[in-house]
Amino acid sequence: MIVFLGHGIDIVELDEFRRQFDENMLNEIFSPAEVEKMPVELESRAARFCAKEAFVKAVSPLNLTKDWHDFQIVQDASGSVRIECSIKLNDQFLKLGRFHFALSLSHTEKTAAAAVVVIEDRE
């Protein structure tokens, strides 16, 4: 049985994100591996920032110990994005059950957004 557990959404205005986004923020929020593979376009970076925020909101009911580098927003060869957790965070999830995450990113000329849905696979 699949059980809906949480949902997180975040949206930013690109003009404000442009003013606040700098190298310090980049390194605080994203892991070196994420930074290396991340598109350079501001809209893409803003959407990935939103994905990080949305993930934190979506898993908040679980009261996990986590920091920004415990999960990454990764893109596969087909262009699909997903959330990949560190071993530390994954171990916390495994103690609670089997979880899956659905991630969606979007942007316009003025905004970027992301939504995350967390579901638990209960057998």
Jmol script that loads the backbone (N, CA, C; Angstrom):
load data "model"
ATOM      1  N   MET A   1       0.846  -1.178   0.000  1.00  0.00           N
ATOM      2  CA  MET A   1       0.000   0.000   0.000  1.00  0.00           C
ATOM      3  C   MET A   1       0.895   1.247   0.000  1.00  0.00           C
ATOM      4  N   ILE A   2       0.561   2.177  -0.829  1.00  0.00           N
ATOM      5  CA  ILE A   2       1.282   3.443  -0.912  1.00  0.00           C
ATOM      6  C   ILE A   2       0.529   4.480  -0.072  1.00  0.00           C
ATOM      7  N   VAL A   3       1.276   5.182   0.801  1.00  0.00           N
ATOM      8  CA  VAL A   3       0.676   6.170   1.690  1.00  0.00           C
ATOM      9  C   VAL A   3       1.332   7.524   1.450  1.00  0.00           C
ATOM     10  N   PHE A   4       0.515   8.533   1.193  1.00  0.00           N
ATOM     11  CA  PHE A   4       1.004   9.906   1.061  1.00  0.00           C
ATOM     12  C   PHE A   4       1.498  10.361   2.425  1.00  0.00           C
ATOM     13  N   LEU A   5       2.718  10.876   2.478  1.00  0.00           N
ATOM     14  CA  LEU A   5       3.277  11.284   3.756  1.00  0.00           C
ATOM     15  C   LEU A   5       3.468  12.787   3.882  1.00  0.00           C
ATOM     16  N   GLY A   6       3.909  13.430   2.816  1.00  0.00           N
ATOM     17  CA  GLY A   6       4.157  14.857   2.919  1.00  0.00           C
ATOM     18  C   GLY A   6       4.310  15.506   1.558  1.00  0.00           C
ATOM     19  N   HIS A   7       4.177  16.810   1.559  1.00  0.00           N
ATOM     20  CA  HIS A   7       4.297  17.599   0.340  1.00  0.00           C
ATOM     21  C   HIS A   7       4.992  18.897   0.686  1.00  0.00           C
ATOM     22  N   GLY A   8       5.902  19.307  -0.167  1.00  0.00           N
ATOM     23  CA  GLY A   8       6.567  20.592   0.014  1.00  0.00           C
ATOM     24  C   GLY A   8       6.615  21.324  -1.304  1.00  0.00           C
ATOM     25  N   ILE A   9       6.468  22.626  -1.241  1.00  0.00           N
ATOM     26  CA  ILE A   9       6.537  23.451  -2.446  1.00  0.00           C
ATOM     27  C   ILE A   9       7.269  24.734  -2.095  1.00  0.00           C
ATOM     28  N   ASP A  10       8.024  25.233  -3.052  1.00  0.00           N
ATOM     29  CA  ASP A  10       8.728  26.491  -2.843  1.00  0.00           C
ATOM     30  C   ASP A  10       8.765  27.237  -4.168  1.00  0.00           C
ATOM     31  N   ILE A  11       8.690  28.546  -4.084  1.00  0.00           N
ATOM     32  CA  ILE A  11       8.738  29.393  -5.271  1.00  0.00           C
ATOM     33  C   ILE A  11       9.559  30.632  -4.938  1.00  0.00           C
ATOM     34  N   VAL A  12      10.375  31.066  -5.886  1.00  0.00           N
ATOM     35  CA  VAL A  12      11.162  32.285  -5.693  1.00  0.00           C
ATOM     36  C   VAL A  12      11.009  33.184  -6.909  1.00  0.00           C
ATOM     37  N   GLU A  13      11.091  34.474  -6.646  1.00  0.00           N
ATOM     38  CA  GLU A  13      11.143  35.440  -7.734  1.00  0.00           C
ATOM     39  C   GLU A  13      12.598  35.547  -8.173  1.00  0.00           C
ATOM     40  N   LEU A  14      12.831  35.451  -9.462  1.00  0.00           N
ATOM     41  CA  LEU A  14      14.204  35.410  -9.964  1.00  0.00           C
ATOM     42  C   LEU A  14      14.978  36.693  -9.687  1.00  0.00           C
ATOM     43  N   ASP A  15      14.314  37.835  -9.714  1.00  0.00           N
ATOM     44  CA  ASP A  15      15.014  39.096  -9.422  1.00  0.00           C
ATOM     45  C   ASP A  15      15.554  39.087  -7.994  1.00  0.00           C
ATOM     46  N   GLU A  16      14.757  38.622  -7.054  1.00  0.00           N
ATOM     47  CA  GLU A  16      15.214  38.565  -5.660  1.00  0.00           C
ATOM     48  C   GLU A  16      16.286  37.502  -5.488  1.00  0.00           C
ATOM     49  N   PHE A  17      16.095  36.359  -6.119  1.00  0.00           N
ATOM     50  CA  PHE A  17      17.094  35.301  -6.043  1.00  0.00           C
ATOM     51  C   PHE A  17      18.430  35.792  -6.599  1.00  0.00           C
ATOM     52  N   ARG A  18      18.403  36.516  -7.691  1.00  0.00           N
ATOM     53  CA  ARG A  18      19.616  37.060  -8.308  1.00  0.00           C
ATOM     54  C   ARG A  18      20.352  37.973  -7.318  1.00  0.00           C
ATOM     55  N   ARG A  19      19.609  38.776  -6.566  1.00  0.00           N
ATOM     56  CA  ARG A  19      20.221  39.687  -5.593  1.00  0.00           C
ATOM     57  C   ARG A  19      20.841  38.930  -4.418  1.00  0.00           C
ATOM     58  N   GLN A  20      20.224  37.840  -3.999  1.00  0.00           N
ATOM     59  CA  GLN A  20      20.683  37.112  -2.810  1.00  0.00           C
ATOM     60  C   GLN A  20      21.682  36.001  -3.114  1.00  0.00           C
ATOM     61  N   PHE A  21      21.655  35.495  -4.316  1.00  0.00           N
ATOM     62  CA  PHE A  21      22.463  34.325  -4.666  1.00  0.00           C
ATOM     63  C   PHE A  21      23.913  34.723  -4.897  1.00  0.00           C
ATOM     64  N   ASP A  22      24.812  34.105  -4.159  1.00  0.00           N
ATOM     65  CA  ASP A  22      26.241  34.336  -4.353  1.00  0.00           C
ATOM     66  C   ASP A  22      26.991  33.028  -4.109  1.00  0.00           C
ATOM     67  N   GLU A  23      28.301  33.089  -4.199  1.00  0.00           N
ATOM     68  CA  GLU A  23      29.142  31.889  -4.039  1.00  0.00           C
ATOM     69  C   GLU A  23      28.973  31.255  -2.661  1.00  0.00           C
ATOM     70  N   ASN A  24      28.837  32.067  -1.614  1.00  0.00           N
ATOM     71  CA  ASN A  24      28.641  31.520  -0.266  1.00  0.00           C
ATOM     72  C   ASN A  24      27.348  30.724  -0.169  1.00  0.00           C
ATOM     73  N   MET A  25      26.278  31.275  -0.714  1.00  0.00           N
ATOM     74  CA  MET A  25      24.989  30.581  -0.693  1.00  0.00           C
ATOM     75  C   MET A  25      25.075  29.288  -1.511  1.00  0.00           C
ATOM     76  N   LEU A  26      25.726  29.363  -2.652  1.00  0.00           N
ATOM     77  CA  LEU A  26      25.890  28.195  -3.511  1.00  0.00           C
ATOM     78  C   LEU A  26      26.546  27.051  -2.738  1.00  0.00           C
ATOM     79  N   ASN A  27      27.632  27.350  -2.038  1.00  0.00           N
ATOM     80  CA  ASN A  27      28.375  26.321  -1.317  1.00  0.00           C
ATOM     81  C   ASN A  27      27.697  25.878  -0.022  1.00  0.00           C
ATOM     82  N   GLU A  28      26.884  26.744   0.555  1.00  0.00           N
ATOM     83  CA  GLU A  28      26.153  26.364   1.766  1.00  0.00           C
ATOM     84  C   GLU A  28      25.010  25.404   1.447  1.00  0.00           C
ATOM     85  N   ILE A  29      24.306  25.655   0.374  1.00  0.00           N
ATOM     86  CA  ILE A  29      23.102  24.890   0.038  1.00  0.00           C
ATOM     87  C   ILE A  29      23.418  23.643  -0.782  1.00  0.00           C
ATOM     88  N   PHE A  30      24.369  23.737  -1.693  1.00  0.00           N
ATOM     89  CA  PHE A  30      24.641  22.646  -2.626  1.00  0.00           C
ATOM     90  C   PHE A  30      25.983  21.983  -2.342  1.00  0.00           C
ATOM     91  N   SER A  31      26.032  20.683  -2.542  1.00  0.00           N
ATOM     92  CA  SER A  31      27.281  19.936  -2.377  1.00  0.00           C
ATOM     93  C   SER A  31      28.208  20.248  -3.556  1.00  0.00           C
ATOM     94  N   PRO A  32      29.508  19.985  -3.386  1.00  0.00           N
ATOM     95  CA  PRO A  32      30.427  20.196  -4.516  1.00  0.00           C
ATOM     96  C   PRO A  32      30.015  19.402  -5.763  1.00  0.00           C
ATOM     97  N   ALA A  33      29.504  18.193  -5.576  1.00  0.00           N
ATOM     98  CA  ALA A  33      29.067  17.387  -6.729  1.00  0.00           C
ATOM     99  C   ALA A  33      27.885  18.043  -7.435  1.00  0.00           C
ATOM    100  N   GLU A  34      26.954  18.613  -6.659  1.00  0.00           N
ATOM    101  CA  GLU A  34      25.809  19.305  -7.269  1.00  0.00           C
ATOM    102  C   GLU A  34      26.270  20.525  -8.054  1.00  0.00           C
ATOM    103  N   VAL A  35      27.165  21.300  -7.453  1.00  0.00           N
ATOM    104  CA  VAL A  35      27.659  22.521  -8.092  1.00  0.00           C
ATOM    105  C   VAL A  35      28.351  22.182  -9.409  1.00  0.00           C
ATOM    106  N   GLU A  36      29.134  21.113  -9.397  1.00  0.00           N
ATOM    107  CA  GLU A  36      29.881  20.707 -10.587  1.00  0.00           C
ATOM    108  C   GLU A  36      28.967  20.354 -11.759  1.00  0.00           C
ATOM    109  N   LYS A  37      27.831  19.723 -11.458  1.00  0.00           N
ATOM    110  CA  LYS A  37      26.938  19.251 -12.519  1.00  0.00           C
ATOM    111  C   LYS A  37      25.740  20.169 -12.770  1.00  0.00           C
ATOM    112  N   MET A  38      25.620  21.208 -11.983  1.00  0.00           N
ATOM    113  CA  MET A  38      24.458  22.087 -12.077  1.00  0.00           C
ATOM    114  C   MET A  38      24.535  23.010 -13.298  1.00  0.00           C
ATOM    115  N   PRO A  39      23.429  23.182 -13.998  1.00  0.00           N
ATOM    116  CA  PRO A  39      23.425  24.169 -15.086  1.00  0.00           C
ATOM    117  C   PRO A  39      23.765  25.559 -14.540  1.00  0.00           C
ATOM    118  N   VAL A  40      24.351  26.389 -15.377  1.00  0.00           N
ATOM    119  CA  VAL A  40      24.769  27.712 -14.923  1.00  0.00           C
ATOM    120  C   VAL A  40      23.652  28.748 -15.004  1.00  0.00           C
ATOM    121  N   GLU A  41      22.585  28.441 -15.729  1.00  0.00           N
ATOM    122  CA  GLU A  41      21.492  29.402 -15.866  1.00  0.00           C
ATOM    123  C   GLU A  41      20.855  29.674 -14.502  1.00  0.00           C
ATOM    124  N   LEU A  42      20.610  30.937 -14.239  1.00  0.00           N
ATOM    125  CA  LEU A  42      20.031  31.344 -12.962  1.00  0.00           C
ATOM    126  C   LEU A  42      18.701  30.645 -12.701  1.00  0.00           C
ATOM    127  N   GLU A  43      17.877  30.500 -13.728  1.00  0.00           N
ATOM    128  CA  GLU A  43      16.568  29.868 -13.557  1.00  0.00           C
ATOM    129  C   GLU A  43      16.709  28.429 -13.066  1.00  0.00           C
ATOM    130  N   SER A  44      17.674  27.706 -13.607  1.00  0.00           N
ATOM    131  CA  SER A  44      17.901  26.324 -13.204  1.00  0.00           C
ATOM    132  C   SER A  44      18.424  26.245 -11.773  1.00  0.00           C
ATOM    133  N   ARG A  45      19.328  27.133 -11.429  1.00  0.00           N
ATOM    134  CA  ARG A  45      19.856  27.142 -10.065  1.00  0.00           C
ATOM    135  C   ARG A  45      18.763  27.513  -9.065  1.00  0.00           C
ATOM    136  N   ALA A  46      17.927  28.464  -9.433  1.00  0.00           N
ATOM    137  CA  ALA A  46      16.832  28.860  -8.552  1.00  0.00           C
ATOM    138  C   ALA A  46      15.842  27.716  -8.363  1.00  0.00           C
ATOM    139  N   ALA A  47      15.540  26.994  -9.433  1.00  0.00           N
ATOM    140  CA  ALA A  47      14.627  25.853  -9.332  1.00  0.00           C
ATOM    141  C   ALA A  47      15.212  24.771  -8.431  1.00  0.00           C
ATOM    142  N   ARG A  48      16.512  24.537  -8.523  1.00  0.00           N
ATOM    143  CA  ARG A  48      17.153  23.545  -7.660  1.00  0.00           C
ATOM    144  C   ARG A  48      17.175  24.004  -6.214  1.00  0.00           C
ATOM    145  N   PHE A  49      17.360  25.299  -5.988  1.00  0.00           N
ATOM    146  CA  PHE A  49      17.245  25.841  -4.637  1.00  0.00           C
ATOM    147  C   PHE A  49      15.834  25.575  -4.103  1.00  0.00           C
ATOM    148  N   CYS A  50      14.834  25.836  -4.909  1.00  0.00           N
ATOM    149  CA  CYS A  50      13.450  25.576  -4.503  1.00  0.00           C
ATOM    150  C   CYS A  50      13.237  24.093  -4.187  1.00  0.00           C
ATOM    151  N   ALA A  51      13.884  23.224  -4.953  1.00  0.00           N
ATOM    152  CA  ALA A  51      13.761  21.789  -4.709  1.00  0.00           C
ATOM    153  C   ALA A  51      14.314  21.429  -3.334  1.00  0.00           C
ATOM    154  N   LYS A  52      15.425  22.033  -2.960  1.00  0.00           N
ATOM    155  CA  LYS A  52      16.000  21.785  -1.631  1.00  0.00           C
ATOM    156  C   LYS A  52      15.017  22.230  -0.545  1.00  0.00           C
ATOM    157  N   GLU A  53      14.483  23.424  -0.692  1.00  0.00           N
ATOM    158  CA  GLU A  53      13.516  23.948   0.281  1.00  0.00           C
ATOM    159  C   GLU A  53      12.261  23.077   0.329  1.00  0.00           C
ATOM    160  N   ALA A  54      11.768  22.677  -0.823  1.00  0.00           N
ATOM    161  CA  ALA A  54      10.556  21.858  -0.886  1.00  0.00           C
ATOM    162  C   ALA A  54      10.777  20.494  -0.236  1.00  0.00           C
ATOM    163  N   PHE A  55      11.952  19.904  -0.427  1.00  0.00           N
ATOM    164  CA  PHE A  55      12.254  18.615   0.189  1.00  0.00           C
ATOM    165  C   PHE A  55      12.239  18.733   1.716  1.00  0.00           C
ATOM    166  N   VAL A  56      12.867  19.771   2.236  1.00  0.00           N
ATOM    167  CA  VAL A  56      12.893  19.978   3.692  1.00  0.00           C
ATOM    168  C   VAL A  56      11.470  20.101   4.229  1.00  0.00           C
ATOM    169  N   LYS A  57      10.631  20.836   3.535  1.00  0.00           N
ATOM    170  CA  LYS A  57       9.232  20.982   3.951  1.00  0.00           C
ATOM    171  C   LYS A  57       8.489  19.650   3.882  1.00  0.00           C
ATOM    172  N   ALA A  58       8.731  18.880   2.822  1.00  0.00           N
ATOM    173  CA  ALA A  58       8.011  17.627   2.624  1.00  0.00           C
ATOM    174  C   ALA A  58       8.348  16.576   3.674  1.00  0.00           C
ATOM    175  N   VAL A  59       9.594  16.541   4.114  1.00  0.00           N
ATOM    176  CA  VAL A  59       9.995  15.513   5.087  1.00  0.00           C
ATOM    177  C   VAL A  59       9.919  16.008   6.528  1.00  0.00           C
ATOM    178  N   SER A  60       9.517  17.236   6.737  1.00  0.00           N
ATOM    179  CA  SER A  60       9.479  17.789   8.095  1.00  0.00           C
ATOM    180  C   SER A  60       8.639  16.970   9.080  1.00  0.00           C
ATOM    181  N   PRO A  61       7.549  16.300   8.665  1.00  0.00           N
ATOM    182  CA  PRO A  61       6.806  15.488   9.646  1.00  0.00           C
ATOM    183  C   PRO A  61       7.620  14.333  10.227  1.00  0.00           C
ATOM    184  N   LEU A  62       8.705  13.959   9.572  1.00  0.00           N
ATOM    185  CA  LEU A  62       9.505  12.822  10.042  1.00  0.00           C
ATOM    186  C   LEU A  62      10.543  13.201  11.097  1.00  0.00           C
ATOM    187  N   ASN A  63      10.759  14.492  11.311  1.00  0.00           N
ATOM    188  CA  ASN A  63      11.718  14.974  12.312  1.00  0.00           C
ATOM    189  C   ASN A  63      13.101  14.349  12.151  1.00  0.00           C
ATOM    190  N   LEU A  64      13.628  14.376  10.942  1.00  0.00           N
ATOM    191  CA  LEU A  64      14.942  13.811  10.663  1.00  0.00           C
ATOM    192  C   LEU A  64      16.036  14.826  10.952  1.00  0.00           C
ATOM    193  N   THR A  65      17.215  14.325  11.291  1.00  0.00           N
ATOM    194  CA  THR A  65      18.387  15.176  11.427  1.00  0.00           C
ATOM    195  C   THR A  65      19.025  15.274  10.052  1.00  0.00           C
ATOM    196  N   LYS A  66      19.113  16.493   9.523  1.00  0.00           N
ATOM    197  CA  LYS A  66      19.630  16.651   8.165  1.00  0.00           C
ATOM    198  C   LYS A  66      20.241  18.032   7.992  1.00  0.00           C
ATOM    199  N   ASP A  67      21.137  18.114   7.037  1.00  0.00           N
ATOM    200  CA  ASP A  67      21.601  19.427   6.598  1.00  0.00           C
ATOM    201  C   ASP A  67      21.540  19.459   5.075  1.00  0.00           C
ATOM    202  N   TRP A  68      21.858  20.595   4.514  1.00  0.00           N
ATOM    203  CA  TRP A  68      21.682  20.805   3.076  1.00  0.00           C
ATOM    204  C   TRP A  68      22.451  19.805   2.225  1.00  0.00           C
ATOM    205  N   HIS A  69      23.591  19.339   2.707  1.00  0.00           N
ATOM    206  CA  HIS A  69      24.423  18.447   1.903  1.00  0.00           C
ATOM    207  C   HIS A  69      24.047  16.981   2.074  1.00  0.00           C
ATOM    208  N   ASP A  70      23.049  16.685   2.894  1.00  0.00           N
ATOM    209  CA  ASP A  70      22.598  15.302   3.091  1.00  0.00           C
ATOM    210  C   ASP A  70      21.705  14.807   1.957  1.00  0.00           C
ATOM    211  N   PHE A  71      21.326  15.686   1.073  1.00  0.00           N
ATOM    212  CA  PHE A  71      20.536  15.268  -0.092  1.00  0.00           C
ATOM    213  C   PHE A  71      20.903  16.164  -1.268  1.00  0.00           C
ATOM    214  N   GLN A  72      20.846  15.573  -2.437  1.00  0.00           N
ATOM    215  CA  GLN A  72      21.231  16.282  -3.650  1.00  0.00           C
ATOM    216  C   GLN A  72      20.114  16.228  -4.673  1.00  0.00           C
ATOM    217  N   ILE A  73      20.074  17.256  -5.484  1.00  0.00           N
ATOM    218  CA  ILE A  73      19.182  17.281  -6.635  1.00  0.00           C
ATOM    219  C   ILE A  73      20.047  16.865  -7.826  1.00  0.00           C
ATOM    220  N   VAL A  74      19.745  15.709  -8.395  1.00  0.00           N
ATOM    221  CA  VAL A  74      20.566  15.186  -9.484  1.00  0.00           C
ATOM    222  C   VAL A  74      19.722  15.044 -10.742  1.00  0.00           C
ATOM    223  N   GLN A  75      20.385  15.165 -11.860  1.00  0.00           N
ATOM    224  CA  GLN A  75      19.726  15.078 -13.163  1.00  0.00           C
ATOM    225  C   GLN A  75      20.342  13.923 -13.941  1.00  0.00           C
ATOM    226  N   ASP A  76      19.495  13.062 -14.508  1.00  0.00           N
ATOM    227  CA  ASP A  76      20.025  11.939 -15.278  1.00  0.00           C
ATOM    228  C   ASP A  76      20.217  12.343 -16.741  1.00  0.00           C
ATOM    229  N   ALA A  77      20.703  11.424 -17.542  1.00  0.00           N
ATOM    230  CA  ALA A  77      21.024  11.713 -18.941  1.00  0.00           C
ATOM    231  C   ALA A  77      19.810  12.154 -19.751  1.00  0.00           C
ATOM    232  N   SER A  78      18.619  11.710 -19.339  1.00  0.00           N
ATOM    233  CA  SER A  78      17.408  12.081 -20.075  1.00  0.00           C
ATOM    234  C   SER A  78      16.891  13.466 -19.675  1.00  0.00           C
ATOM    235  N   GLY A  79      17.490  14.058 -18.632  1.00  0.00           N
ATOM    236  CA  GLY A  79      17.052  15.364 -18.167  1.00  0.00           C
ATOM    237  C   GLY A  79      16.126  15.318 -16.967  1.00  0.00           C
ATOM    238  N   SER A  80      15.714  14.125 -16.554  1.00  0.00           N
ATOM    239  CA  SER A  80      14.853  13.982 -15.372  1.00  0.00           C
ATOM    240  C   SER A  80      15.647  14.286 -14.106  1.00  0.00           C
ATOM    241  N   VAL A  81      15.001  14.942 -13.167  1.00  0.00           N
ATOM    242  CA  VAL A  81      15.643  15.251 -11.891  1.00  0.00           C
ATOM    243  C   VAL A  81      15.055  14.375 -10.793  1.00  0.00           C
ATOM    244  N   ARG A  82      15.882  14.111  -9.799  1.00  0.00           N
ATOM    245  CA  ARG A  82      15.441  13.318  -8.658  1.00  0.00           C
ATOM    246  C   ARG A  82      16.223  13.742  -7.427  1.00  0.00           C
ATOM    247  N   ILE A  83      15.767  13.277  -6.276  1.00  0.00           N
ATOM    248  CA  ILE A  83      16.448  13.540  -5.014  1.00  0.00           C
ATOM    249  C   ILE A  83      17.250  12.302  -4.647  1.00  0.00           C
ATOM    250  N   GLU A  84      18.490  12.539  -4.303  1.00  0.00           N
ATOM    251  CA  GLU A  84      19.387  11.463  -3.887  1.00  0.00           C
ATOM    252  C   GLU A  84      19.880  11.785  -2.475  1.00  0.00           C
ATOM    253  N   CYS A  85      19.666  10.863  -1.548  1.00  0.00           N
ATOM    254  CA  CYS A  85      20.016  11.092  -0.148  1.00  0.00           C
ATOM    255  C   CYS A  85      21.385  10.520   0.187  1.00  0.00           C
ATOM    256  N   SER A  86      22.043  11.146   1.153  1.00  0.00           N
ATOM    257  CA  SER A  86      23.310  10.632   1.661  1.00  0.00           C
ATOM    258  C   SER A  86      23.051   9.328   2.410  1.00  0.00           C
ATOM    259  N   ILE A  87      24.102   8.591   2.673  1.00  0.00           N
ATOM    260  CA  ILE A  87      23.973   7.347   3.442  1.00  0.00           C
ATOM    261  C   ILE A  87      23.376   7.649   4.814  1.00  0.00           C
ATOM    262  N   LYS A  88      23.843   8.725   5.449  1.00  0.00           N
ATOM    263  CA  LYS A  88      23.350   9.096   6.782  1.00  0.00           C
ATOM    264  C   LYS A  88      21.838   9.340   6.762  1.00  0.00           C
ATOM    265  N   LEU A  89      21.370  10.109   5.801  1.00  0.00           N
ATOM    266  CA  LEU A  89      19.939  10.410   5.727  1.00  0.00           C
ATOM    267  C   LEU A  89      19.153   9.183   5.278  1.00  0.00           C
ATOM    268  N   ASN A  90      19.691   8.440   4.341  1.00  0.00           N
ATOM    269  CA  ASN A  90      19.023   7.231   3.875  1.00  0.00           C
ATOM    270  C   ASN A  90      18.835   6.233   5.022  1.00  0.00           C
ATOM    271  N   ASP A  91      19.844   6.102   5.877  1.00  0.00           N
ATOM    272  CA  ASP A  91      19.729   5.202   7.034  1.00  0.00           C
ATOM    273  C   ASP A  91      18.585   5.630   7.952  1.00  0.00           C
ATOM    274  N   GLN A  92      18.411   6.937   8.124  1.00  0.00           N
ATOM    275  CA  GLN A  92      17.302   7.425   8.951  1.00  0.00           C
ATOM    276  C   GLN A  92      15.957   7.067   8.317  1.00  0.00           C
ATOM    277  N   PHE A  93      15.862   7.230   7.008  1.00  0.00           N
ATOM    278  CA  PHE A  93      14.635   6.865   6.306  1.00  0.00           C
ATOM    279  C   PHE A  93      14.353   5.373   6.444  1.00  0.00           C
ATOM    280  N   LEU A  94      15.379   4.543   6.269  1.00  0.00           N
ATOM    281  CA  LEU A  94      15.191   3.091   6.325  1.00  0.00           C
ATOM    282  C   LEU A  94      14.690   2.616   7.693  1.00  0.00           C
ATOM    283  N   LYS A  95      15.084   3.312   8.746  1.00  0.00           N
ATOM    284  CA  LYS A  95      14.598   2.951  10.090  1.00  0.00           C
ATOM    285  C   LYS A  95      13.099   3.214  10.232  1.00  0.00           C
ATOM    286  N   LEU A  96      12.584   4.115   9.419  1.00  0.00           N
ATOM    287  CA  LEU A  96      11.171   4.499   9.492  1.00  0.00           C
ATOM    288  C   LEU A  96      10.297   3.772   8.478  1.00  0.00           C
ATOM    289  N   GLY A  97      10.895   3.279   7.406  1.00  0.00           N
ATOM    290  CA  GLY A  97      10.116   2.613   6.359  1.00  0.00           C
ATOM    291  C   GLY A  97      10.773   2.768   5.005  1.00  0.00           C
ATOM    292  N   ARG A  98       9.993   2.487   3.966  1.00  0.00           N
ATOM    293  CA  ARG A  98      10.469   2.627   2.583  1.00  0.00           C
ATOM    294  C   ARG A  98       9.792   3.842   1.966  1.00  0.00           C
ATOM    295  N   PHE A  99      10.599   4.834   1.612  1.00  0.00           N
ATOM    296  CA  PHE A  99      10.066   6.088   1.113  1.00  0.00           C
ATOM    297  C   PHE A  99      10.490   6.338  -0.328  1.00  0.00           C
ATOM    298  N   HIS A 100       9.628   7.036  -1.051  1.00  0.00           N
ATOM    299  CA  HIS A 100       9.908   7.461  -2.421  1.00  0.00           C
ATOM    300  C   HIS A 100       9.589   8.948  -2.506  1.00  0.00           C
ATOM    301  N   PHE A 101      10.322   9.627  -3.370  1.00  0.00           N
ATOM    302  CA  PHE A 101      10.140  11.068  -3.536  1.00  0.00           C
ATOM    303  C   PHE A 101       9.819  11.375  -4.994  1.00  0.00           C
ATOM    304  N   ALA A 102       8.845  12.224  -5.205  1.00  0.00           N
ATOM    305  CA  ALA A 102       8.534  12.729  -6.531  1.00  0.00           C
ATOM    306  C   ALA A 102       8.915  14.204  -6.543  1.00  0.00           C
ATOM    307  N   LEU A 103       9.684  14.615  -7.542  1.00  0.00           N
ATOM    308  CA  LEU A 103      10.193  15.978  -7.630  1.00  0.00           C
ATOM    309  C   LEU A 103       9.810  16.580  -8.974  1.00  0.00           C
ATOM    310  N   SER A 104       9.349  17.818  -8.931  1.00  0.00           N
ATOM    311  CA  SER A 104       9.048  18.548 -10.152  1.00  0.00           C
ATOM    312  C   SER A 104       9.627  19.954 -10.037  1.00  0.00           C
ATOM    313  N   LEU A 105      10.336  20.381 -11.083  1.00  0.00           N
ATOM    314  CA  LEU A 105      10.911  21.734 -11.153  1.00  0.00           C
ATOM    315  C   LEU A 105      10.244  22.500 -12.285  1.00  0.00           C
ATOM    316  N   SER A 106      10.154  23.817 -12.118  1.00  0.00           N
ATOM    317  CA  SER A 106       9.603  24.647 -13.176  1.00  0.00           C
ATOM    318  C   SER A 106      10.138  26.065 -13.035  1.00  0.00           C
ATOM    319  N   HIS A 107      10.114  26.800 -14.129  1.00  0.00           N
ATOM    320  CA  HIS A 107      10.461  28.220 -14.056  1.00  0.00           C
ATOM    321  C   HIS A 107       9.828  28.967 -15.218  1.00  0.00           C
ATOM    322  N   THR A 108       9.635  30.256 -14.988  1.00  0.00           N
ATOM    323  CA  THR A 108       9.171  31.172 -16.023  1.00  0.00           C
ATOM    324  C   THR A 108      10.243  32.245 -16.161  1.00  0.00           C
ATOM    325  N   GLU A 109       9.922  33.302 -16.843  1.00  0.00           N
ATOM    326  CA  GLU A 109      10.874  34.413 -16.950  1.00  0.00           C
ATOM    327  C   GLU A 109      11.055  35.128 -15.614  1.00  0.00           C
ATOM    328  N   LYS A 110      10.076  35.012 -14.716  1.00  0.00           N
ATOM    329  CA  LYS A 110      10.123  35.768 -13.462  1.00  0.00           C
ATOM    330  C   LYS A 110      10.228  34.920 -12.204  1.00  0.00           C
ATOM    331  N   THR A 111       9.895  33.638 -12.284  1.00  0.00           N
ATOM    332  CA  THR A 111       9.893  32.804 -11.084  1.00  0.00           C
ATOM    333  C   THR A 111      10.498  31.431 -11.358  1.00  0.00           C
ATOM    334  N   ALA A 112      10.879  30.780 -10.266  1.00  0.00           N
ATOM    335  CA  ALA A 112      11.283  29.372 -10.315  1.00  0.00           C
ATOM    336  C   ALA A 112      10.554  28.686  -9.165  1.00  0.00           C
ATOM    337  N   ALA A 113      10.241  27.406  -9.358  1.00  0.00           N
ATOM    338  CA  ALA A 113       9.481  26.683  -8.341  1.00  0.00           C
ATOM    339  C   ALA A 113       9.839  25.206  -8.357  1.00  0.00           C
ATOM    340  N   ALA A 114       9.524  24.561  -7.255  1.00  0.00           N
ATOM    341  CA  ALA A 114       9.702  23.109  -7.167  1.00  0.00           C
ATOM    342  C   ALA A 114       8.668  22.554  -6.205  1.00  0.00           C
ATOM    343  N   ALA A 115       8.289  21.310  -6.451  1.00  0.00           N
ATOM    344  CA  ALA A 115       7.365  20.600  -5.566  1.00  0.00           C
ATOM    345  C   ALA A 115       7.934  19.206  -5.319  1.00  0.00           C
ATOM    346  N   VAL A 116       7.790  18.748  -4.080  1.00  0.00           N
ATOM    347  CA  VAL A 116       8.234  17.411  -3.685  1.00  0.00           C
ATOM    348  C   VAL A 116       7.081  16.726  -2.975  1.00  0.00           C
ATOM    349  N   VAL A 117       6.830  15.482  -3.359  1.00  0.00           N
ATOM    350  CA  VAL A 117       5.843  14.647  -2.679  1.00  0.00           C
ATOM    351  C   VAL A 117       6.588  13.451  -2.106  1.00  0.00           C
ATOM    352  N   VAL A 118       6.279  13.137  -0.846  1.00  0.00           N
ATOM    353  CA  VAL A 118       6.897  11.988  -0.175  1.00  0.00           C
ATOM    354  C   VAL A 118       5.808  10.935   0.027  1.00  0.00           C
ATOM    355  N   ILE A 119       6.109   9.717  -0.427  1.00  0.00           N
ATOM    356  CA  ILE A 119       5.179   8.614  -0.213  1.00  0.00           C
ATOM    357  C   ILE A 119       5.927   7.484   0.487  1.00  0.00           C
ATOM    358  N   GLU A 120       5.191   6.734   1.282  1.00  0.00           N
ATOM    359  CA  GLU A 120       5.765   5.581   1.979  1.00  0.00           C
ATOM    360  C   GLU A 120       5.162   4.328   1.375  1.00  0.00           C
ATOM    361  N   ASP A 121       6.010   3.362   1.127  1.00  0.00           N
ATOM    362  CA  ASP A 121       5.578   2.073   0.583  1.00  0.00           C
ATOM    363  C   ASP A 121       5.419   1.119   1.759  1.00  0.00           C
ATOM    364  N   ARG A 122       4.183   0.899   2.166  1.00  0.00           N
ATOM    365  CA  ARG A 122       3.872  -0.005   3.285  1.00  0.00           C
ATOM    366  C   ARG A 122       3.388  -1.340   2.731  1.00  0.00           C
ATOM    367  N   GLU A 123       4.082  -2.374   3.109  1.00  0.00           N
ATOM    368  CA  GLU A 123       3.678  -3.706   2.619  1.00  0.00           C
ATOM    369  C   GLU A 123       2.751  -4.389   3.591  1.00  0.00           C
TER     370      GLU A 123
END
end "model"
wireframe off; spacefill off
backbone 0.3
color backbone group
